[in-house]
């Protein structure tokens, strides 16, 4: 992926502030309407989820979007289109944002792979993962290595991989992750500790 997707969002999706009174029920209902074939539901859903998606995108970029060819707003656009294409598999608002974090990770990794191929081994998109390597301060690694490590982790524990994505890619707090995944905060803390150790080991191997 080297730029915007060919599909464009309708003009009615340009609004970035959710309307008053929007909430979980509205998002869940609109996901159901999209699955039922309501062509206008996607346009009505976008303003409800835009701010949250943009927060996920900004965190995934580590606050460094200005110098990169793939911008957070483009990432939101592309991730939304990808999600809406599979609306039937999304149960509710919490599930929507769990899947959104995964979609953004995949899009960023694809973009990093494309940049790496174009530059034949030159510099590519990097992120700071202080939560994975807290003892290294500004330790950086490429998104391709991260994506591969998360894929390996998901093969062992899908839940731990989702927790890892939501914790340091989406920037969610423990309680937020617990709510999104429908597990206890204690489970999130334990799984995150295990996931972090696994990712640190795999990323050290690839560095």
C-alpha positions as CSV (number, residue, x, y, z in Angstrom):
1,X,0.0,0.0,0.0
2,X,1.6,3.2,-1.1
3,X,-1.2,5.8,-0.8
4,X,-4.9,6.3,-0.5
5,X,-7.3,3.6,-1.5
6,X,-9.2,4.2,-4.7
7,X,-12.5,4.4,-2.9
8,X,-13.5,7.7,-1.4
9,X,-15.6,8.6,1.6
10,X,-18.9,10.5,0.9
11,X,-18.8,14.2,1.7
12,X,-21.2,13.5,4.6
13,X,-18.4,11.6,6.3
14,X,-16.1,14.6,6.5
15,X,-17.5,15.6,9.9
16,X,-15.1,14.8,12.7
17,X,-17.1,15.5,15.8
18,X,-19.7,12.9,16.9
19,X,-23.2,14.3,17.3
20,X,-24.6,14.8,20.7
21,X,-26.2,11.7,22.2
22,X,-24.2,9.2,20.2
23,X,-23.1,6.1,22.1
24,X,-22.6,2.4,22.0
25,X,-26.2,1.6,21.1
26,X,-26.0,3.9,18.0
27,X,-22.8,2.4,16.7
28,X,-24.1,-1.2,17.3
29,X,-27.4,-0.4,15.6
30,X,-25.6,1.2,12.6
31,X,-23.3,-1.8,12.2
32,X,-26.4,-3.9,12.1
33,X,-28.0,-1.6,9.4
34,X,-24.8,-1.8,7.3
35,X,-25.0,-5.6,7.4
36,X,-28.6,-5.4,6.5
37,X,-27.8,-3.5,3.3
38,X,-28.6,0.1,4.4
39,X,-26.4,2.1,2.0
40,X,-26.6,5.3,4.2
41,X,-25.6,3.6,7.4
42,X,-21.9,3.8,6.7
43,X,-22.1,7.6,6.3
44,X,-24.0,7.9,9.5
45,X,-21.6,5.7,11.4
46,X,-18.4,7.6,10.4
47,X,-18.9,10.7,12.5
48,X,-19.7,8.6,15.5
49,X,-16.4,6.7,15.4
50,X,-14.0,9.2,13.7
51,X,-12.6,10.8,16.8
52,X,-11.8,7.5,18.4
53,X,-10.3,6.1,15.2
54,X,-8.2,9.2,14.9
55,X,-6.9,8.8,18.4
56,X,-5.9,5.2,17.6
57,X,-4.1,6.4,14.4
58,X,-2.2,9.2,16.2
59,X,-1.1,6.8,18.9
60,X,0.0,4.2,16.4
61,X,2.1,6.9,14.7
62,X,3.7,7.7,18.1
63,X,2.7,11.4,17.6
64,X,5.0,11.6,14.5
65,X,2.7,12.0,11.5
66,X,4.0,15.2,9.8
67,X,7.1,13.7,8.1
68,X,5.6,10.5,6.8
69,X,3.8,9.8,3.5
70,X,1.0,7.9,5.3
71,X,-0.8,10.3,7.5
72,X,-3.1,9.5,10.5
73,X,-6.2,10.9,8.6
74,X,-5.4,8.6,5.6
75,X,-5.0,5.7,8.0
76,X,-8.4,6.4,9.5
77,X,-9.9,6.6,6.1
78,X,-8.4,3.3,4.9
79,X,-9.1,1.4,8.1
80,X,-12.7,2.5,8.1
81,X,-13.2,1.3,4.6
82,X,-11.6,-2.0,5.5
83,X,-13.8,-2.4,8.5
84,X,-17.0,-1.5,6.8
85,X,-16.3,-4.1,4.2
86,X,-16.6,-6.7,7.0
87,X,-19.3,-5.1,9.1
88,X,-21.2,-8.4,9.4
89,X,-18.4,-9.7,11.6
90,X,-18.5,-6.7,14.0
91,X,-20.8,-7.3,17.0
92,X,-20.8,-3.9,18.7
93,X,-18.8,-0.7,19.3
94,X,-16.2,-2.4,21.6
95,X,-15.6,-5.1,18.9
96,X,-15.4,-2.4,16.2
97,X,-12.5,-0.7,17.9
98,X,-10.7,-3.9,18.7
99,X,-10.8,-4.8,15.0
100,X,-9.9,-1.2,14.1
101,X,-6.6,-1.5,16.0
102,X,-5.8,-4.7,14.2
103,X,-6.7,-3.1,10.8
104,X,-4.5,-0.1,11.5
105,X,-1.6,-2.3,12.5
106,X,-1.9,-4.3,9.2
107,X,-2.2,-1.1,7.1
108,X,0.9,0.4,8.7
109,X,2.9,-2.8,8.3
110,X,1.8,-3.1,4.6
111,X,2.9,0.5,4.1
112,X,6.2,-0.1,5.8
113,X,6.8,-3.1,3.6
114,X,6.1,-1.1,0.5
115,X,8.5,1.7,1.6
116,X,11.2,-0.9,2.4
117,X,10.8,-2.4,-1.1
118,X,10.9,1.0,-2.8
119,X,14.0,2.1,-1.0
120,X,15.8,-1.3,-1.3
121,X,16.8,-1.6,2.3
122,X,16.9,2.1,3.1
123,X,15.1,3.7,6.0
124,X,11.4,2.9,6.5
125,X,8.7,3.8,8.9
126,X,9.6,3.2,12.5
127,X,7.8,3.5,15.8
128,X,8.9,3.9,19.4
129,X,7.7,1.0,21.6
130,X,8.6,2.1,25.1
131,X,6.0,-0.2,26.6
132,X,7.6,-3.2,25.0
133,X,11.2,-2.2,25.8
134,X,10.8,0.1,28.9
135,X,14.5,-0.2,29.8
136,X,15.6,1.2,26.4
137,X,14.1,4.6,26.4
138,X,13.9,5.6,22.8
139,X,14.5,2.1,21.4
140,X,13.0,1.9,17.9
141,X,12.1,-0.9,15.5
142,X,10.3,-1.2,12.2
143,X,6.6,-2.0,11.9
144,X,7.3,-5.1,9.7
145,X,9.1,-6.7,12.6
146,X,6.3,-5.7,15.0
147,X,3.6,-7.1,12.7
148,X,5.5,-10.4,12.3
149,X,5.9,-10.6,16.1
150,X,2.3,-9.9,16.8
151,X,1.3,-12.5,14.2
152,X,3.5,-15.1,15.9
153,X,1.9,-14.1,19.3
154,X,-1.6,-14.4,17.9
155,X,-0.9,-18.0,16.8
156,X,-0.2,-18.8,20.4
157,X,-2.8,-16.5,22.1
158,X,-5.2,-14.4,20.1
159,X,-6.3,-12.6,23.2
160,X,-2.7,-11.6,24.2
161,X,-2.1,-10.3,20.7
162,X,-5.3,-8.2,20.8
163,X,-4.3,-6.9,24.3
164,X,-0.8,-5.9,23.0
165,X,-2.4,-4.0,20.1
166,X,-4.8,-2.2,22.3
167,X,-2.2,-1.3,24.9
168,X,0.7,0.1,23.0
169,X,-0.7,0.6,19.5
170,X,-4.1,2.0,20.4
171,X,-2.9,3.4,23.8
172,X,-5.8,2.1,25.8
173,X,-5.6,1.8,29.6
174,X,-6.0,-1.5,31.3
175,X,-9.7,-0.9,32.2
176,X,-10.5,0.1,28.7
177,X,-8.9,-3.0,27.2
178,X,-10.8,-5.1,29.7
179,X,-14.1,-3.6,28.7
180,X,-13.3,-3.9,25.0
181,X,-12.4,-7.6,25.3
182,X,-14.9,-8.5,27.9
183,X,-12.4,-9.8,30.4
184,X,-11.2,-8.7,33.9
185,X,-8.5,-6.0,34.4
186,X,-6.5,-8.7,36.3
187,X,-6.5,-10.8,33.1
188,X,-5.4,-7.9,31.0
189,X,-2.5,-7.2,33.3
190,X,-1.3,-10.8,33.4
191,X,-1.7,-11.3,29.6
192,X,0.0,-8.0,28.9
193,X,3.0,-9.0,31.0
194,X,3.3,-12.2,29.1
195,X,2.7,-10.6,25.7
196,X,5.3,-7.9,26.4
197,X,7.9,-10.4,27.3
198,X,7.2,-12.5,24.2
199,X,7.3,-9.4,21.9
200,X,10.5,-8.1,23.5
201,X,12.2,-11.4,22.8
202,X,11.1,-11.6,19.2
203,X,11.9,-8.0,18.5
204,X,15.4,-8.4,20.0
205,X,16.0,-11.3,17.7
206,X,15.0,-9.2,14.6
207,X,17.1,-6.2,15.5
